[in-house]
Amino acid sequence: MDVLKKKRKAVRSQATRLTKETDDILAAEEALTNEKVSVLLERLRLVKQQLNDVDAAIEPNVKDDEAEAEFEQVIEYGDKIATCICRLNLKKEQTEQASKDKEIRFQATVGSASAAQRIKLPKQELTKFDGKRKNWQPFWEQFEVAVQKSTELSNIDRLNYLKTLLTGEAVTAIAGLQASGDCYSDAVDILRQRFGNPEALVQDHMQGLIDVKPVFSARNVRALRGLYGEIHVHMRGLKALGIEDDGYQAMLYPVLGALPKELILDYHRSHAENQEEATPAVVDDSGSTTSSSDSSQLTPLHSLLRFFRFELESRERTLEDRPDDAHGKPASHFDGHKARKHRGHARPSSASALHDAAICMQCVFCDSKTHETQECESKMTVNENPILTPGRRNENSPAMQCKAPRPCPGY
């Protein structure tokens, strides 16, 4: 019994030293490594196990009048050791999490630095708003992302940025506002009410489709491309405002009227062919012919734009190697005309002139090339002379075809 009590006294002394060491380490501000925490935890668990074994061996020999005090001491030592173990486990988890967070931040920093070295984006320049309602939505979308939602800017900074990006009627709309952060929301509300009214924007886009500038020549590809782009701008604006395709199908006829007559004819022909293909004839049991329509067909306006795009792209591909002049006519047309005109007035070459002269310098009577026919002085009889007497002239005679200014000998 005495030996067990002495052993318990030594174990309790060790437990007291370890709990005090734990308190000192946790109270210190210096960094605590996982290795040190793990070693201390293992020592506390070992002391706790030894103390439990000794208490279990002494417990049967404890007297009744000493039992209460004995058990209180056992519980007190066990509670201290358990508290230290719990605090060390919590500290270990915090240290491990801090190490993980540090590693993540380091990797993010390295990744950001590498990305910054690889890609250097140019400075962003915001488009200015000129007070035209059709330009409000694109302007506000970029301004909202770059300035409105920026957490690094105050309202006074946002207002200053906004004023530098306004021109025309937009500047006049907020001219009376003071340069203070409280007036920023007022400036945004004024601009939205005046230029961002959805109903007014829809009306502007509809009117824009009605007022598209017509193109009269199907060969003017530049004008056709501009017309196609203008139509698409208005259609994208209506879509952004939540207007469905069926809401502006009446704009088909103004858009169709802006095309050249040649394209209008081709569109009607293509549209009729598509309808015929989309509604095939079907013979029922009674022998009568019926048609079934295709519900997946495009809306009339989108069908027109699809046709317009195909025609435009075909013309652009055709004229890639034939640059247009200001009126849309191929430059090769003029070049060829000028070349032909130039060739018509060109002087013959020296070799050609000598060759022609040699052919002309041949006498039809004696076949000599030393003189012309009208200069021939050779003596020949009537039978030898290819020229007959005046009363018996042969119309097929070379002399009859001679265009010399003076008559040939013997004629």
For each residue, the residues with C-beta under 8 A, 3 or more apart:
1: 4 5 58 61
2: 5 6
3: 6 7
4: 1 7 8 54 57 58 61
5: 1 2 8 9 58
6: 2 3 9 10
7: 3 4 10 11 54
8: 4 5 11 12 51 54 55 58
9: 5 6 12 13
10: 6 7 13 14
11: 7 8 14 15 47 50 51 54
12: 8 9 15 16 51 77
13: 9 10 16 17
14: 10 11 17 18 47
15: 11 12 18 19 44 47 48 51 77 80 81
16: 12 13 19 20
17: 13 14 20 21
18: 14 15 21 22 40 43 44 47 81 84
19: 15 16 22 23 44 80 81 83 84
20: 16 17 23 24
21: 17 18 24 25 40
22: 18 19 25 26 40 44 84 87 88
23: 19 20 26 27 84
24: 20 21 27 28
25: 21 22 28 32 36 40
26: 22 23 32 87 88 91
27: 23 24
28: 24 25 32
29:
30:
31:
32: 25 26 28 36 37 91 95
33: 36 37 95
34: 37 38 92 95 96 99
35: 38 39
36: 25 32 33 39 40
37: 32 33 34 40 41 88 91 92 95
38: 34 35 41 42 92
39: 35 36 42 43
40: 18 21 22 25 36 37 43 44 88
41: 37 38 44 45 85 88 89 92
42: 38 39 45 46
43: 18 39 40 46 47
44: 15 18 19 22 40 41 47 48 81 84 85 88
45: 41 42 48 49 85
46: 42 43 49 50
47: 11 14 15 18 43 44 50 51 81
48: 15 44 45 51 52 78 81 82 85
49: 45 46 52 53
50: 11 46 47 53 54
51: 8 11 12 15 47 48 54 55 77 78 81
52: 48 49 55 56 78
53: 49 50 56 57
54: 4 7 8 11 50 51 57 58
55: 8 51 52 58 59 74
56: 52 53 59
57: 4 53 54 60
58: 1 4 5 8 54 55 61 62 70
59: 55 56 62 70
60: 57
61: 1 4 58
62: 58 59 66 67 70
63: 66 67
64: 67
65:
66: 62 63 69 70
67: 62 63 64 70 71
68: 71 72
69: 66 72 73
70: 58 59 62 66 67 73 74
71: 67 68 74 75
72: 68 69 75 76
73: 69 70 76 77
74: 55 70 71 77 78
75: 71 72 78 79
76: 72 73 79 80
77: 12 15 51 73 74 80 81
78: 48 51 52 74 75 81 82
79: 75 76 82 83
80: 15 19 76 77 83 84
81: 15 18 19 44 47 48 51 77 78 84 85
82: 48 78 79 85 86
83: 19 79 80 86 87
84: 18 19 22 23 44 80 81 87 88
85: 41 44 45 48 81 82 88 89
86: 82 83 89 90
87: 22 26 83 84 90 91
88: 22 26 37 40 41 44 84 85 91 92
89: 41 85 86 92 93
90: 86 87 93 94
91: 26 32 37 87 88 94 95
92: 34 37 38 41 88 89 95 96
93: 89 90 96 97
94: 90 91 97 98
95: 32 33 34 37 91 92 98 99
96: 34 92 93 99 100
97: 93 94 100 101
98: 94 95 101 102
99: 34 95 96 102 103
100: 96 97 103 104
101: 97 98 104 105
102: 98 99 105 106
103: 99 100 106 107
104: 100 101 107 108
105: 101 102 108 109
106: 102 103 109 110
107: 103 104 110 111
108: 104 105 111 112
109: 105 106 112 113
110: 106 107 113 114
111: 107 108 114 115
112: 108 109 115 116
113: 109 110 116 117
114: 110 111 117 118
115: 111 112 118 119
116: 112 113 119 120
117: 113 114
118: 114 115
119: 115 116
120: 116
121: 124
122:
123:
124: 121 146
125:
126: 142 143 146 147 165
127: 138 139 142 165
128: 139 165 166 167
129: 135 136 139 165 166 167 170 195
130: 135 167 168 169 170
131: 166 167 168 169 170 171 172 173 195
132: 135 136 168 195
133: 136 195 196 197 200 201 204
134: 201 204 205 208 233 234 237
135: 129 130 132 138 139
136: 129 132 133 139 140 191 195 196 201
137: 140 141 196 201 237 240 241
138: 127 135 141 142
139: 127 128 129 135 136 142 143 165
140: 136 137 143 144 192 196
141: 137 138 144 145
142: 126 127 138 139 145 146
143: 126 139 140 146 147 148 161 162 165
144: 140 141 147 148 149
145: 141 142 148 149
146: 124 126 142 143 150
147: 126 143 144 150 153 158 161 162
148: 143 144 145 158
149: 144 145
150: 146 147 153 158
151:
152:
153: 147 150 157 158 161
154: 157 158 181
155: 158 159 181 182 184 185
156: 159 160 179 180 181 184
157: 153 154 160 161
158: 147 148 150 153 154 155 161 162 184
159: 155 156 162 163 177 179 180 181 183 184 187
160: 156 157 163 164 179
161: 143 147 153 157 158 164 165
162: 143 147 158 159 165 166 174 184 187 188
163: 159 160 166 171 174 179
164: 160 161
165: 126 127 128 129 139 143 161 162
166: 128 129 131 162 163 170 171 174
167: 128 129 130 131 170 171
168: 130 131 132 171 172
169: 130 131 172 173
170: 129 130 131 166 167 173 174 191 195
171: 131 163 166 167 168 174 175
172: 131 168 169 175
173: 131 169 170 190 191 194 195
174: 162 163 166 170 171 177 187 190 191
175: 171 172
176:
177: 159 174 183 186 187 190
178: 183
179: 156 159 160 163 183
180: 156 159 183
181: 154 155 156 159 184
182: 155 185 186
183: 159 177 178 179 180 186 187
184: 155 156 158 159 162 181 187 188
185: 155 182 188 189
186: 177 182 183 189 190
187: 159 162 174 177 183 184 190 191
188: 162 184 185 191 192
189: 185 186 192 193
190: 173 174 177 186 187 193 194
191: 136 170 173 174 187 188 194 195 196
192: 140 188 189 195 196 197
193: 189 190 196 197
194: 173 190 191 197
195: 129 131 132 133 136 170 173 191 192
196: 133 136 137 140 191 192 193 201
197: 133 192 193 194 200 201
198: 201 202 241 242
199: 202 203
200: 133 197 203 204
201: 133 134 136 137 196 197 198 204 205 237 241
202: 198 199 205 206 238 241 243
203: 199 200 206 207
204: 133 134 200 201 207 208
205: 134 201 202 208 209 234 235 237 238 241
206: 202 203 209 210 234 238 248 251
207: 203 204 210 211
208: 134 204 205 211 212 230 233 234
209: 205 206 212 231 234 235 248 251 254 255
210: 206 207 251 254
211: 207 208
212: 208 209 227 230 231 254 255 258
213: 227 230 258
214: 227 257 258 259
215: 218 220 223 224 227 258 259 260
216: 220 260
217: 220 223 260 327 328
218: 215 224 260 262 263 315
219: 315 324 328 329
220: 215 216 217 223 224 324 327 328
221: 224 225 312 315 316 319 324 328
222: 225 226 324 328
223: 215 217 220 226 227 328
224: 215 218 220 221 227 228 260 312 315
225: 221 222 228 229 312 316
226: 222 223 229 230
227: 212 213 214 215 223 224 230 231 258 259
228: 224 225 231 232 305 308 309 312
229: 225 226 232 233
230: 208 212 213 226 227 233 234
231: 209 212 227 228 234 235 255 305 308
232: 228 229 235 236 305
233: 134 208 229 230 236 237
234: 134 205 206 208 209 230 231 237 238
235: 205 209 231 232 238 239 305
236: 232 233 239 240
237: 134 137 201 205 233 234 240 241
238: 202 205 206 234 235 241 243 247 248
239: 235 236 242 243
240: 137 236 237
241: 137 198 201 202 205 237 238
242: 198 239
243: 202 238 239 247 248
244: 247
245: 248 249 299 301 302
246: 249 299
247: 238 243 244
248: 206 209 238 243 245 251 301
249: 245 246 252 299 300 301
250: 253
251: 206 209 210 248 254 255 301
252: 249 255 256 300 301 304
253: 250 256 257
254: 209 210 212 251 257 258
255: 209 212 231 251 252 258 259 301 304 305
256: 252 253 259 264 267 304
257: 214 253 254 264
258: 212 213 214 215 227 254 255
259: 214 215 227 255 256 263 264 267 308
260: 215 216 217 218 224 263 264
261: 264 265
262: 218 265 266
263: 218 259 260 266 267 308 311
264: 256 257 259 260 261 267 268
265: 261 262 268 269
266: 262 263 269 270 307 311
267: 256 259 263 264 270 271 304 307 308
268: 264 265 271 272
269: 265 266 272 273
270: 266 267 273 274 307
271: 267 268 274 275 303 307
272: 268 269 275 276
273: 269 270 276 277
274: 270 271 277 278 297 303
275: 271 272 278 279
276: 272 273 279
277: 273 274 280
278: 274 275 293 294 297
279: 275 276 291 292 293 294
280: 277 291 292
281: 289 290 291
282: 289 290 291 292
283: 287 288 289 290
284: 287 288 289 290
285:
286:
287: 283 284
288: 283 284
289: 281 282 283 284
290: 281 282 283 284
291: 279 280 281 282
292: 279 280 282
293: 278 279 297
294: 278 279 297
295:
296:
297: 274 278 293 294 303
298: 302 303 306
299: 245 246 249 302 303
300: 249 252 303 304
301: 245 248 249 251 252 255 304 305
302: 245 298 299 305 306
303: 271 274 297 298 299 300 306 307
304: 252 255 256 267 300 301 307 308
305: 228 231 232 235 255 301 302 308 309
306: 298 302 303 309 310
307: 266 267 270 271 303 304 310 311
308: 228 231 259 263 267 304 305 311 312
309: 228 305 306 312 313
310: 306 307 313 314
311: 263 266 307 308 314 315
312: 221 224 225 228 308 309 315 316
313: 309 310 316 317
314: 310 311 317 318
315: 218 219 221 224 311 312 318 319
316: 221 225 312 313 319 320
317: 313 314 320
318: 314 315 322
319: 221 315 316 322 323 324 330
320: 316 317
321:
322: 318 319 330 331 332
323: 319 330 331
324: 219 220 221 222 319 327 328 329 330 331
325: 328 329 330 331 334
326:
327: 217 220 324
328: 217 219 220 221 222 223 324 325
329: 219 324 325 333 334
330: 319 322 323 324 325 333
331: 322 323 324 325 334 335
332: 322 335 336
333: 329 330 336 337
334: 325 329 331 337 338
335: 331 332 338 339
336: 332 333 339 340
337: 333 334 340 341
338: 334 335 341 342
339: 335 336 342 343
340: 336 337 343 344
341: 337 338 344 345
342: 338 339 345 346
343: 339 340 346
344: 340 341
345: 341 342
346: 342 343
347:
348: 352 353 356
349: 352 353
350: 353 354
351: 354 355
352: 348 349 355 356
353: 348 349 350 356 357
354: 350 351 357 358
355: 351 352 358 359
356: 348 352 353 359 360
357: 353 354 360 361
358: 354 355 361 362 369
359: 355 356 362
360: 356 357 372
361: 357 358 369 370 371 372
362: 358 359 367 368 369
363: 366 367 368 369 371 372 373 375 376
364: 367 373 386 398 399 402
365: 373 376 378 380 385 386 408 409
366: 363 376 378
367: 362 363 364
368: 362 363 371 376
369: 358 361 362 363
370: 361
371: 361 363 368 375 376
372: 360 361 363 375 376 404
373: 363 364 365 376 398 399 402 404 408
374: 402 404 406 407 408 409
375: 363 371 372
376: 363 365 366 368 371 372 373 408 409
377: 409
378: 365 366
379:
380: 365 384 385 410
381: 384 385
382: 385 388 389
383:
384: 380 381
385: 365 380 381 382 388 410
386: 364 365 397 398 399
387: 393 397 399 408 410 411
388: 382 385 392 393 394 397
389: 382 392 393
390: 393 411
391:
392: 388 389
393: 387 388 389 390 397 400
394: 388 397 400
395: 400
396: 400
397: 386 387 388 393 394 400 401
398: 364 373 386 401 402
399: 364 373 386 387 402 408 411
400: 393 394 395 396 397
401: 397 398
402: 364 373 374 398 399 408
403:
404: 372 373 374 407 408
405:
406: 374
407: 374 404 411
408: 365 373 374 376 387 399 402 404 411
409: 365 374 376 377
410: 380 385 387
411: 387 390 399 407 408
